[in-house]
Amino acid sequence: MKNIIYASDVTEYESGYGQRQDGYLLALDLEKYELGLNDVNGGSYECYSKAGEKKLVKVKDEMYEKIKINGYIWTDEPKSSWYVEG
């Protein structure tokens, strides 16, 4: 299928402030998704980010082209700008 990728929400956890949405990890395949996790999952004990459950989703052509550059992307673009329903 066209433009099907792996995606997960990313959450930031910060001591004293709680948690907040920190974008999305989007990857072409499982190998690239694992590489992206190395960038996303980390930080210090006071402030760190963590990717949630991965899902297969369909993305718009423009986002797919951005992801193809490195095989994955950690983006804070609104989901409505890249996600395709169904």
PyMOL Python script that loads the backbone (N, CA, C, O; Angstrom):
from pymol import cmd

cmd.read_pdbstr("""\
ATOM      1  N   MET A   1       0.838  -1.188   0.000  1.00  0.00           N
ATOM      2  CA  MET A   1       0.000   0.000   0.000  1.00  0.00           C
ATOM      3  C   MET A   1       0.881   1.249   0.000  1.00  0.00           C
ATOM      4  O   MET A   1       2.000   1.238   0.513  1.00  0.00           O
ATOM      5  N   LYS A   2       0.379   2.275  -0.558  1.00  0.00           N
ATOM      6  CA  LYS A   2       1.138   3.511  -0.714  1.00  0.00           C
ATOM      7  C   LYS A   2       1.179   4.324   0.574  1.00  0.00           C
ATOM      8  O   LYS A   2       0.159   4.533   1.230  1.00  0.00           O
ATOM      9  N   ASN A   3       2.384   4.778   0.920  1.00  0.00           N
ATOM     10  CA  ASN A   3       2.605   5.682   2.050  1.00  0.00           C
ATOM     11  C   ASN A   3       2.206   5.109   3.406  1.00  0.00           C
ATOM     12  O   ASN A   3       1.770   5.854   4.283  1.00  0.00           O
ATOM     13  N   ILE A   4       2.346   3.804   3.590  1.00  0.00           N
ATOM     14  CA  ILE A   4       2.088   3.184   4.883  1.00  0.00           C
ATOM     15  C   ILE A   4       3.398   3.162   5.659  1.00  0.00           C
ATOM     16  O   ILE A   4       4.412   2.672   5.161  1.00  0.00           O
ATOM     17  N   ILE A   5       3.377   3.692   6.880  1.00  0.00           N
ATOM     18  CA  ILE A   5       4.580   3.806   7.705  1.00  0.00           C
ATOM     19  C   ILE A   5       4.266   3.387   9.141  1.00  0.00           C
ATOM     20  O   ILE A   5       3.109   3.175   9.505  1.00  0.00           O
ATOM     21  N   TYR A   6       5.320   3.273   9.944  1.00  0.00           N
ATOM     22  CA  TYR A   6       5.168   3.067  11.378  1.00  0.00           C
ATOM     23  C   TYR A   6       5.162   4.426  12.063  1.00  0.00           C
ATOM     24  O   TYR A   6       5.947   5.310  11.719  1.00  0.00           O
ATOM     25  N   ALA A   7       4.272   4.584  13.033  1.00  0.00           N
ATOM     26  CA  ALA A   7       4.157   5.855  13.744  1.00  0.00           C
ATOM     27  C   ALA A   7       3.862   5.615  15.214  1.00  0.00           C
ATOM     28  O   ALA A   7       3.223   4.629  15.579  1.00  0.00           O
ATOM     29  N   SER A   8       4.332   6.524  16.048  1.00  0.00           N
ATOM     30  CA  SER A   8       3.961   6.507  17.465  1.00  0.00           C
ATOM     31  C   SER A   8       3.980   7.928  18.011  1.00  0.00           C
ATOM     32  O   SER A   8       4.750   8.780  17.569  1.00  0.00           O
ATOM     33  N   ASP A   9       3.109   8.152  18.986  1.00  0.00           N
ATOM     34  CA  ASP A   9       3.121   9.415  19.712  1.00  0.00           C
ATOM     35  C   ASP A   9       4.364   9.449  20.577  1.00  0.00           C
ATOM     36  O   ASP A   9       4.826   8.410  21.048  1.00  0.00           O
ATOM     37  N   VAL A  10       4.909  10.640  20.790  1.00  0.00           N
ATOM     38  CA  VAL A  10       6.041  10.812  21.696  1.00  0.00           C
ATOM     39  C   VAL A  10       5.571  11.702  22.844  1.00  0.00           C
ATOM     40  O   VAL A  10       4.916  12.723  22.632  1.00  0.00           O
ATOM     41  N   THR A  11       5.921  11.292  24.060  1.00  0.00           N
ATOM     42  CA  THR A  11       5.548  12.050  25.253  1.00  0.00           C
ATOM     43  C   THR A  11       6.807  12.489  25.984  1.00  0.00           C
ATOM     44  O   THR A  11       7.750  11.710  26.129  1.00  0.00           O
ATOM     45  N   GLU A  12       6.823  13.729  26.442  1.00  0.00           N
ATOM     46  CA  GLU A  12       7.918  14.251  27.249  1.00  0.00           C
ATOM     47  C   GLU A  12       7.498  14.226  28.713  1.00  0.00           C
ATOM     48  O   GLU A  12       6.388  14.628  29.061  1.00  0.00           O
ATOM     49  N   TYR A  13       8.391  13.753  29.553  1.00  0.00           N
ATOM     50  CA  TYR A  13       8.168  13.712  31.000  1.00  0.00           C
ATOM     51  C   TYR A  13       9.194  14.628  31.639  1.00  0.00           C
ATOM     52  O   TYR A  13      10.394  14.475  31.411  1.00  0.00           O
ATOM     53  N   GLU A  14       8.724  15.588  32.445  1.00  0.00           N
ATOM     54  CA  GLU A  14       9.637  16.543  33.071  1.00  0.00           C
ATOM     55  C   GLU A  14       9.321  16.644  34.557  1.00  0.00           C
ATOM     56  O   GLU A  14       8.186  16.907  34.954  1.00  0.00           O
ATOM     57  N   SER A  15      10.344  16.429  35.362  1.00  0.00           N
ATOM     58  CA  SER A  15      10.203  16.470  36.813  1.00  0.00           C
ATOM     59  C   SER A  15       9.638  17.818  37.256  1.00  0.00           C
ATOM     60  O   SER A  15      10.148  18.872  36.878  1.00  0.00           O
ATOM     61  N   GLY A  16       8.586  17.766  38.053  1.00  0.00           N
ATOM     62  CA  GLY A  16       7.963  18.979  38.560  1.00  0.00           C
ATOM     63  C   GLY A  16       6.908  19.577  37.641  1.00  0.00           C
ATOM     64  O   GLY A  16       6.121  20.422  38.069  1.00  0.00           O
ATOM     65  N   TYR A  17       6.885  19.147  36.380  1.00  0.00           N
ATOM     66  CA  TYR A  17       5.934  19.703  35.417  1.00  0.00           C
ATOM     67  C   TYR A  17       4.972  18.670  34.849  1.00  0.00           C
ATOM     68  O   TYR A  17       3.938  19.031  34.288  1.00  0.00           O
ATOM     69  N   GLY A  18       5.299  17.398  34.986  1.00  0.00           N
ATOM     70  CA  GLY A  18       4.424  16.356  34.464  1.00  0.00           C
ATOM     71  C   GLY A  18       4.804  15.937  33.064  1.00  0.00           C
ATOM     72  O   GLY A  18       5.986  15.837  32.735  1.00  0.00           O
ATOM     73  N   GLN A  19       3.805  15.693  32.240  1.00  0.00           N
ATOM     74  CA  GLN A  19       4.054  15.207  30.887  1.00  0.00           C
ATOM     75  C   GLN A  19       3.276  16.027  29.867  1.00  0.00           C
ATOM     76  O   GLN A  19       2.273  16.670  30.178  1.00  0.00           O
ATOM     77  N   ARG A  20       3.786  15.977  28.621  1.00  0.00           N
ATOM     78  CA  ARG A  20       3.122  16.680  27.521  1.00  0.00           C
ATOM     79  C   ARG A  20       3.445  15.984  26.216  1.00  0.00           C
ATOM     80  O   ARG A  20       4.437  15.261  26.118  1.00  0.00           O
ATOM     81  N   GLN A  21       2.608  16.200  25.214  1.00  0.00           N
ATOM     82  CA  GLN A  21       2.830  15.686  23.866  1.00  0.00           C
ATOM     83  C   GLN A  21       4.123  16.282  23.328  1.00  0.00           C
ATOM     84  O   GLN A  21       4.349  17.487  23.437  1.00  0.00           O
ATOM     85  N   ASP A  22       4.975  15.435  22.744  1.00  0.00           N
ATOM     86  CA  ASP A  22       6.263  15.889  22.212  1.00  0.00           C
ATOM     87  C   ASP A  22       6.452  15.445  20.769  1.00  0.00           C
ATOM     88  O   ASP A  22       7.562  15.103  20.362  1.00  0.00           O
ATOM     89  N   GLY A  23       5.381  15.450  20.003  1.00  0.00           N
ATOM     90  CA  GLY A  23       5.476  15.144  18.590  1.00  0.00           C
ATOM     91  C   GLY A  23       5.200  13.692  18.274  1.00  0.00           C
ATOM     92  O   GLY A  23       4.530  12.981  19.023  1.00  0.00           O
ATOM     93  N   TYR A  24       5.749  13.264  17.117  1.00  0.00           N
ATOM     94  CA  TYR A  24       5.495  11.924  16.593  1.00  0.00           C
ATOM     95  C   TYR A  24       6.770  11.360  15.998  1.00  0.00           C
ATOM     96  O   TYR A  24       7.555  12.087  15.390  1.00  0.00           O
ATOM     97  N   LEU A  25       6.975  10.065  16.174  1.00  0.00           N
ATOM     98  CA  LEU A  25       8.044   9.350  15.497  1.00  0.00           C
ATOM     99  C   LEU A  25       7.413   8.636  14.316  1.00  0.00           C
ATOM    100  O   LEU A  25       6.475   7.857  14.486  1.00  0.00           O
ATOM    101  N   LEU A  26       7.923   8.897  13.117  1.00  0.00           N
ATOM    102  CA  LEU A  26       7.404   8.308  11.880  1.00  0.00           C
ATOM    103  C   LEU A  26       8.558   7.629  11.158  1.00  0.00           C
ATOM    104  O   LEU A  26       9.622   8.227  10.996  1.00  0.00           O
ATOM    105  N   ALA A  27       8.361   6.374  10.719  1.00  0.00           N
ATOM    106  CA  ALA A  27       9.451   5.622  10.090  1.00  0.00           C
ATOM    107  C   ALA A  27       8.941   4.749   8.956  1.00  0.00           C
ATOM    108  O   ALA A  27       7.809   4.265   8.979  1.00  0.00           O
ATOM    109  N   LEU A  28       9.808   4.558   7.958  1.00  0.00           N
ATOM    110  CA  LEU A  28       9.448   3.775   6.774  1.00  0.00           C
ATOM    111  C   LEU A  28       9.302   2.286   7.074  1.00  0.00           C
ATOM    112  O   LEU A  28       8.438   1.625   6.498  1.00  0.00           O
ATOM    113  N   ASP A  29      10.140   1.745   7.973  1.00  0.00           N
ATOM    114  CA  ASP A  29      10.109   0.315   8.274  1.00  0.00           C
ATOM    115  C   ASP A  29      10.553   0.095   9.722  1.00  0.00           C
ATOM    116  O   ASP A  29      10.912   1.044  10.419  1.00  0.00           O
ATOM    117  N   LEU A  30      10.526  -1.150  10.160  1.00  0.00           N
ATOM    118  CA  LEU A  30      10.867  -1.454  11.552  1.00  0.00           C
ATOM    119  C   LEU A  30      12.317  -1.117  11.887  1.00  0.00           C
ATOM    120  O   LEU A  30      12.604  -0.638  12.985  1.00  0.00           O
ATOM    121  N   GLU A  31      13.227  -1.362  10.955  1.00  0.00           N
ATOM    122  CA  GLU A  31      14.643  -1.047  11.185  1.00  0.00           C
ATOM    123  C   GLU A  31      14.829   0.457  11.434  1.00  0.00           C
ATOM    124  O   GLU A  31      15.511   0.857  12.377  1.00  0.00           O
ATOM    125  N   LYS A  32      14.223   1.269  10.591  1.00  0.00           N
ATOM    126  CA  LYS A  32      14.338   2.721  10.748  1.00  0.00           C
ATOM    127  C   LYS A  32      13.589   3.196  11.995  1.00  0.00           C
ATOM    128  O   LYS A  32      14.003   4.164  12.634  1.00  0.00           O
ATOM    129  N   TYR A  33      12.495   2.524  12.344  1.00  0.00           N
ATOM    130  CA  TYR A  33      11.758   2.867  13.559  1.00  0.00           C
ATOM    131  C   TYR A  33      12.658   2.671  14.782  1.00  0.00           C
ATOM    132  O   TYR A  33      12.686   3.513  15.680  1.00  0.00           O
ATOM    133  N   GLU A  34      13.388   1.560  14.810  1.00  0.00           N
ATOM    134  CA  GLU A  34      14.295   1.287  15.929  1.00  0.00           C
ATOM    135  C   GLU A  34      15.392   2.350  16.012  1.00  0.00           C
ATOM    136  O   GLU A  34      15.770   2.761  17.110  1.00  0.00           O
ATOM    137  N   LEU A  35      15.902   2.795  14.876  1.00  0.00           N
ATOM    138  CA  LEU A  35      16.894   3.871  14.865  1.00  0.00           C
ATOM    139  C   LEU A  35      16.296   5.162  15.428  1.00  0.00           C
ATOM    140  O   LEU A  35      16.944   5.876  16.193  1.00  0.00           O
ATOM    141  N   GLY A  36      15.063   5.446  15.041  1.00  0.00           N
ATOM    142  CA  GLY A  36      14.390   6.633  15.548  1.00  0.00           C
ATOM    143  C   GLY A  36      14.174   6.574  17.052  1.00  0.00           C
ATOM    144  O   GLY A  36      14.241   7.597  17.733  1.00  0.00           O
ATOM    145  N   LEU A  37      13.916   5.380  17.569  1.00  0.00           N
ATOM    146  CA  LEU A  37      13.751   5.237  19.021  1.00  0.00           C
ATOM    147  C   LEU A  37      14.998   5.666  19.772  1.00  0.00           C
ATOM    148  O   LEU A  37      14.906   6.203  20.876  1.00  0.00           O
ATOM    149  N   ASN A  38      16.174   5.431  19.177  1.00  0.00           N
ATOM    150  CA  ASN A  38      17.420   5.861  19.811  1.00  0.00           C
ATOM    151  C   ASN A  38      17.467   7.376  19.982  1.00  0.00           C
ATOM    152  O   ASN A  38      18.026   7.871  20.961  1.00  0.00           O
ATOM    153  N   ASP A  39      16.889   8.111  19.044  1.00  0.00           N
ATOM    154  CA  ASP A  39      16.841   9.577  19.149  1.00  0.00           C
ATOM    155  C   ASP A  39      15.768  10.037  20.130  1.00  0.00           C
ATOM    156  O   ASP A  39      15.975  10.982  20.891  1.00  0.00           O
ATOM    157  N   VAL A  40      14.630   9.366  20.105  1.00  0.00           N
ATOM    158  CA  VAL A  40      13.468   9.798  20.881  1.00  0.00           C
ATOM    159  C   VAL A  40      13.581   9.407  22.351  1.00  0.00           C
ATOM    160  O   VAL A  40      13.427  10.252  23.233  1.00  0.00           O
ATOM    161  N   ASN A  41      13.845   8.148  22.613  1.00  0.00           N
ATOM    162  CA  ASN A  41      13.847   7.640  23.982  1.00  0.00           C
ATOM    163  C   ASN A  41      15.148   8.016  24.676  1.00  0.00           C
ATOM    164  O   ASN A  41      16.173   7.355  24.509  1.00  0.00           O
ATOM    165  N   GLY A  42      15.092   9.068  25.441  1.00  0.00           N
ATOM    166  CA  GLY A  42      16.288   9.471  26.145  1.00  0.00           C
ATOM    167  C   GLY A  42      16.126  10.800  26.832  1.00  0.00           C
ATOM    168  O   GLY A  42      15.049  11.396  26.847  1.00  0.00           O
ATOM    169  N   GLY A  43      17.206  11.240  27.392  1.00  0.00           N
ATOM    170  CA  GLY A  43      17.235  12.483  28.138  1.00  0.00           C
ATOM    171  C   GLY A  43      17.883  12.217  29.479  1.00  0.00           C
ATOM    172  O   GLY A  43      18.711  11.315  29.608  1.00  0.00           O
ATOM    173  N   SER A  44      17.514  12.992  30.467  1.00  0.00           N
ATOM    174  CA  SER A  44      18.034  12.815  31.816  1.00  0.00           C
ATOM    175  C   SER A  44      16.923  12.306  32.720  1.00  0.00           C
ATOM    176  O   SER A  44      15.778  12.173  32.288  1.00  0.00           O
ATOM    177  N   TYR A  45      17.253  12.023  33.961  1.00  0.00           N
ATOM    178  CA  TYR A  45      16.224  11.564  34.894  1.00  0.00           C
ATOM    179  C   TYR A  45      15.212  12.662  35.193  1.00  0.00           C
ATOM    180  O   TYR A  45      14.107  12.372  35.650  1.00  0.00           O
ATOM    181  N   GLU A  46      15.571  13.914  34.943  1.00  0.00           N
ATOM    182  CA  GLU A  46      14.663  15.033  35.200  1.00  0.00           C
ATOM    183  C   GLU A  46      13.766  15.362  34.009  1.00  0.00           C
ATOM    184  O   GLU A  46      12.662  15.878  34.181  1.00  0.00           O
ATOM    185  N   CYS A  47      14.241  15.065  32.817  1.00  0.00           N
ATOM    186  CA  CYS A  47      13.471  15.383  31.613  1.00  0.00           C
ATOM    187  C   CYS A  47      13.835  14.391  30.519  1.00  0.00           C
ATOM    188  O   CYS A  47      14.989  14.308  30.098  1.00  0.00           O
ATOM    189  N   TYR A  48      12.841  13.641  30.066  1.00  0.00           N
ATOM    190  CA  TYR A  48      13.096  12.673  29.004  1.00  0.00           C
ATOM    191  C   TYR A  48      11.850  12.493  28.154  1.00  0.00           C
ATOM    192  O   TYR A  48      10.736  12.821  28.564  1.00  0.00           O
ATOM    193  N   SER A  49      12.070  11.961  26.955  1.00  0.00           N
ATOM    194  CA  SER A  49      10.968  11.670  26.040  1.00  0.00           C
ATOM    195  C   SER A  49      10.903  10.166  25.810  1.00  0.00           C
ATOM    196  O   SER A  49      11.900   9.452  25.917  1.00  0.00           O
ATOM    197  N   LYS A  50       9.693   9.709  25.490  1.00  0.00           N
ATOM    198  CA  LYS A  50       9.495   8.282  25.244  1.00  0.00           C
ATOM    199  C   LYS A  50       8.407   8.104  24.193  1.00  0.00           C
ATOM    200  O   LYS A  50       7.349   8.730  24.252  1.00  0.00           O
ATOM    201  N   ALA A  51       8.699   7.228  23.226  1.00  0.00           N
ATOM    202  CA  ALA A  51       7.720   6.905  22.183  1.00  0.00           C
ATOM    203  C   ALA A  51       6.712   5.902  22.728  1.00  0.00           C
ATOM    204  O   ALA A  51       7.063   5.006  23.495  1.00  0.00           O
ATOM    205  N   GLY A  52       5.462   6.064  22.324  1.00  0.00           N
ATOM    206  CA  GLY A  52       4.399   5.149  22.721  1.00  0.00           C
ATOM    207  C   GLY A  52       4.326   3.950  21.792  1.00  0.00           C
ATOM    208  O   GLY A  52       5.292   3.617  21.106  1.00  0.00           O
ATOM    209  N   GLU A  53       3.186   3.320  21.783  1.00  0.00           N
ATOM    210  CA  GLU A  53       2.954   2.121  20.965  1.00  0.00           C
ATOM    211  C   GLU A  53       3.039   2.466  19.483  1.00  0.00           C
ATOM    212  O   GLU A  53       2.490   3.475  19.039  1.00  0.00           O
ATOM    213  N   LYS A  54       3.729   1.624  18.724  1.00  0.00           N
ATOM    214  CA  LYS A  54       3.832   1.861  17.274  1.00  0.00           C
ATOM    215  C   LYS A  54       2.615   1.283  16.566  1.00  0.00           C
ATOM    216  O   LYS A  54       2.065   0.254  16.960  1.00  0.00           O
ATOM    217  N   LYS A  55       2.212   1.984  15.500  1.00  0.00           N
ATOM    218  CA  LYS A  55       1.063   1.580  14.697  1.00  0.00           C
ATOM    219  C   LYS A  55       1.398   1.797  13.235  1.00  0.00           C
ATOM    220  O   LYS A  55       2.235   2.637  12.903  1.00  0.00           O
ATOM    221  N   LEU A  56       0.752   1.046  12.365  1.00  0.00           N
ATOM    222  CA  LEU A  56       0.856   1.304  10.933  1.00  0.00           C
ATOM    223  C   LEU A  56      -0.191   2.339  10.564  1.00  0.00           C
ATOM    224  O   LEU A  56      -1.369   2.184  10.887  1.00  0.00           O
ATOM    225  N   VAL A  57       0.238   3.393   9.888  1.00  0.00           N
ATOM    226  CA  VAL A  57      -0.669   4.455   9.466  1.00  0.00           C
ATOM    227  C   VAL A  57      -0.330   4.874   8.040  1.00  0.00           C
ATOM    228  O   VAL A  57       0.741   4.559   7.520  1.00  0.00           O
ATOM    229  N   LYS A  58      -1.251   5.580   7.429  1.00  0.00           N
ATOM    230  CA  LYS A  58      -1.039   6.134   6.093  1.00  0.00           C
ATOM    231  C   LYS A  58      -0.785   7.630   6.226  1.00  0.00           C
ATOM    232  O   LYS A  58      -1.478   8.327   6.967  1.00  0.00           O
ATOM    233  N   VAL A  59       0.228   8.117   5.490  1.00  0.00           N
ATOM    234  CA  VAL A  59       0.567   9.537   5.537  1.00  0.00           C
ATOM    235  C   VAL A  59       0.444  10.169   4.153  1.00  0.00           C
ATOM    236  O   VAL A  59       0.458   9.489   3.127  1.00  0.00           O
ATOM    237  N   LYS A  60       0.324  11.477   4.166  1.00  0.00           N
ATOM    238  CA  LYS A  60       0.254  12.234   2.914  1.00  0.00           C
ATOM    239  C   LYS A  60       1.589  12.161   2.175  1.00  0.00           C
ATOM    240  O   LYS A  60       2.635  11.926   2.779  1.00  0.00           O
ATOM    241  N   ASP A  61       1.536  12.366   0.866  1.00  0.00           N
ATOM    242  CA  ASP A  61       2.720  12.281   0.015  1.00  0.00           C
ATOM    243  C   ASP A  61       3.854  13.189   0.488  1.00  0.00           C
ATOM    244  O   ASP A  61       5.015  12.781   0.477  1.00  0.00           O
ATOM    245  N   GLU A  62       3.532  14.414   0.903  1.00  0.00           N
ATOM    246  CA  GLU A  62       4.560  15.373   1.317  1.00  0.00           C
ATOM    247  C   GLU A  62       5.333  14.854   2.526  1.00  0.00           C
ATOM    248  O   GLU A  62       6.557  14.977   2.572  1.00  0.00           O
ATOM    249  N   MET A  63       4.637  14.276   3.506  1.00  0.00           N
ATOM    250  CA  MET A  63       5.313  13.754   4.684  1.00  0.00           C
ATOM    251  C   MET A  63       6.118  12.513   4.331  1.00  0.00           C
ATOM    252  O   MET A  63       7.224  12.322   4.838  1.00  0.00           O
ATOM    253  N   TYR A  64       5.573  11.676   3.470  1.00  0.00           N
ATOM    254  CA  TYR A  64       6.300  10.473   3.061  1.00  0.00           C
ATOM    255  C   TYR A  64       7.648  10.850   2.446  1.00  0.00           C
ATOM    256  O   TYR A  64       8.655  10.190   2.704  1.00  0.00           O
ATOM    257  N   GLU A  65       7.669  11.893   1.644  1.00  0.00           N
ATOM    258  CA  GLU A  65       8.924  12.346   1.026  1.00  0.00           C
ATOM    259  C   GLU A  65       9.906  12.838   2.085  1.00  0.00           C
ATOM    260  O   GLU A  65      11.107  12.601   1.961  1.00  0.00           O
ATOM    261  N   LYS A  66       9.421  13.517   3.122  1.00  0.00           N
ATOM    262  CA  LYS A  66      10.297  13.972   4.215  1.00  0.00           C
ATOM    263  C   LYS A  66      10.890  12.783   4.965  1.00  0.00           C
ATOM    264  O   LYS A  66      12.068  12.793   5.324  1.00  0.00           O
ATOM    265  N   ILE A  67      10.077  11.771   5.197  1.00  0.00           N
ATOM    266  CA  ILE A  67      10.533  10.592   5.930  1.00  0.00           C
ATOM    267  C   ILE A  67      11.585   9.832   5.126  1.00  0.00           C
ATOM    268  O   ILE A  67      12.524   9.282   5.700  1.00  0.00           O
ATOM    269  N   LYS A  68      11.435   9.798   3.806  1.00  0.00           N
ATOM    270  CA  LYS A  68      12.367   9.065   2.945  1.00  0.00           C
ATOM    271  C   LYS A  68      13.799   9.586   3.045  1.00  0.00           C
ATOM    272  O   LYS A  68      14.733   8.833   2.769  1.00  0.00           O
ATOM    273  N   ILE A  69      14.001  10.820   3.422  1.00  0.00           N
ATOM    274  CA  ILE A  69      15.344  11.400   3.475  1.00  0.00           C
ATOM    275  C   ILE A  69      16.259  10.608   4.404  1.00  0.00           C
ATOM    276  O   ILE A  69      17.375  10.259   4.019  1.00  0.00           O
ATOM    277  N   ASN A  70      15.793  10.318   5.640  1.00  0.00           N
ATOM    278  CA  ASN A  70      16.597   9.564   6.604  1.00  0.00           C
ATOM    279  C   ASN A  70      15.978   8.232   7.001  1.00  0.00           C
ATOM    280  O   ASN A  70      16.577   7.463   7.753  1.00  0.00           O
ATOM    281  N   GLY A  71      14.796   7.963   6.502  1.00  0.00           N
ATOM    282  CA  GLY A  71      14.114   6.725   6.860  1.00  0.00           C
ATOM    283  C   GLY A  71      13.185   6.876   8.050  1.00  0.00           C
ATOM    284  O   GLY A  71      12.305   6.044   8.270  1.00  0.00           O
ATOM    285  N   TYR A  72      13.383   7.940   8.819  1.00  0.00           N
ATOM    286  CA  TYR A  72      12.492   8.254   9.942  1.00  0.00           C
ATOM    287  C   TYR A  72      12.568   9.743  10.232  1.00  0.00           C
ATOM    288  O   TYR A  72      13.491  10.437   9.805  1.00  0.00           O
ATOM    289  N   ILE A  73      11.566  10.217  10.974  1.00  0.00           N
ATOM    290  CA  ILE A  73      11.537  11.625  11.360  1.00  0.00           C
ATOM    291  C   ILE A  73      10.829  11.737  12.707  1.00  0.00           C
ATOM    292  O   ILE A  73       9.857  11.031  12.976  1.00  0.00           O
ATOM    293  N   TRP A  74      11.328  12.627  13.537  1.00  0.00           N
ATOM    294  CA  TRP A  74      10.654  12.996  14.788  1.00  0.00           C
ATOM    295  C   TRP A  74      10.110  14.393  14.520  1.00  0.00           C
ATOM    296  O   TRP A  74      10.873  15.352  14.415  1.00  0.00           O
ATOM    297  N   THR A  75       8.811  14.503  14.411  1.00  0.00           N
ATOM    298  CA  THR A  75       8.196  15.759  13.986  1.00  0.00           C
ATOM    299  C   THR A  75       7.194  16.277  15.003  1.00  0.00           C
ATOM    300  O   THR A  75       6.545  15.509  15.712  1.00  0.00           O
ATOM    301  N   ASP A  76       7.084  17.593  15.056  1.00  0.00           N
ATOM    302  CA  ASP A  76       6.054  18.210  15.896  1.00  0.00           C
ATOM    303  C   ASP A  76       4.948  18.832  15.039  1.00  0.00           C
ATOM    304  O   ASP A  76       4.117  19.595  15.532  1.00  0.00           O
ATOM    305  N   GLU A  77       4.956  18.488  13.740  1.00  0.00           N
ATOM    306  CA  GLU A  77       3.883  18.977  12.871  1.00  0.00           C
ATOM    307  C   GLU A  77       2.554  18.395  13.345  1.00  0.00           C
ATOM    308  O   GLU A  77       2.506  17.231  13.744  1.00  0.00           O
ATOM    309  N   PRO A  78       1.481  19.175  13.311  1.00  0.00           N
ATOM    310  CA  PRO A  78       0.177  18.661  13.740  1.00  0.00           C
ATOM    311  C   PRO A  78      -0.208  17.409  12.954  1.00  0.00           C
ATOM    312  O   PRO A  78       0.011  17.331  11.746  1.00  0.00           O
ATOM    313  N   LYS A  79      -0.774  16.447  13.647  1.00  0.00           N
ATOM    314  CA  LYS A  79      -1.157  15.180  13.018  1.00  0.00           C
ATOM    315  C   LYS A  79      -2.069  15.408  11.814  1.00  0.00           C
ATOM    316  O   LYS A  79      -1.997  14.681  10.824  1.00  0.00           O
ATOM    317  N   SER A  80      -2.915  16.412  11.906  1.00  0.00           N
ATOM    318  CA  SER A  80      -3.846  16.701  10.810  1.00  0.00           C
ATOM    319  C   SER A  80      -3.130  17.112   9.522  1.00  0.00           C
ATOM    320  O   SER A  80      -3.720  17.039   8.444  1.00  0.00           O
ATOM    321  N   SER A  81      -1.867  17.543   9.615  1.00  0.00           N
ATOM    322  CA  SER A  81      -1.138  17.975   8.424  1.00  0.00           C
ATOM    323  C   SER A  81      -0.487  16.820   7.667  1.00  0.00           C
ATOM    324  O   SER A  81      -0.071  17.006   6.523  1.00  0.00           O
ATOM    325  N   TRP A  82      -0.387  15.635   8.267  1.00  0.00           N
ATOM    326  CA  TRP A  82       0.285  14.514   7.601  1.00  0.00           C
ATOM    327  C   TRP A  82      -0.482  13.199   7.630  1.00  0.00           C
ATOM    328  O   TRP A  82      -0.199  12.323   6.812  1.00  0.00           O
ATOM    329  N   TYR A  83      -1.422  13.025   8.519  1.00  0.00           N
ATOM    330  CA  TYR A  83      -2.123  11.753   8.693  1.00  0.00           C
ATOM    331  C   TYR A  83      -3.284  11.625   7.698  1.00  0.00           C
ATOM    332  O   TYR A  83      -3.999  12.593   7.437  1.00  0.00           O
ATOM    333  N   VAL A  84      -3.460  10.416   7.149  1.00  0.00           N
ATOM    334  CA  VAL A  84      -4.559  10.122   6.238  1.00  0.00           C
ATOM    335  C   VAL A  84      -5.456   9.084   6.906  1.00  0.00           C
ATOM    336  O   VAL A  84      -4.988   8.005   7.270  1.00  0.00           O
ATOM    337  N   GLU A  85      -6.730   9.396   7.068  1.00  0.00           N
ATOM    338  CA  GLU A  85      -7.698   8.461   7.680  1.00  0.00           C
ATOM    339  C   GLU A  85      -7.870   7.233   6.799  1.00  0.00           C
ATOM    340  O   GLU A  85      -7.802   7.313   5.572  1.00  0.00           O
ATOM    341  N   GLY A  86      -8.093   6.098   7.447  1.00  0.00           N
ATOM    342  CA  GLY A  86      -8.418   4.871   6.717  1.00  0.00           C
ATOM    343  C   GLY A  86      -7.269   4.132   6.314  1.00  0.00           C
ATOM    344  O   GLY A  86      -7.400   3.078   5.691  1.00  0.00           O
TER     345      GLY A  86
END
""", "prot")
cmd.dss("prot")
cmd.show_as("cartoon", "prot")
cmd.util.cbc("prot")
cmd.orient("prot")
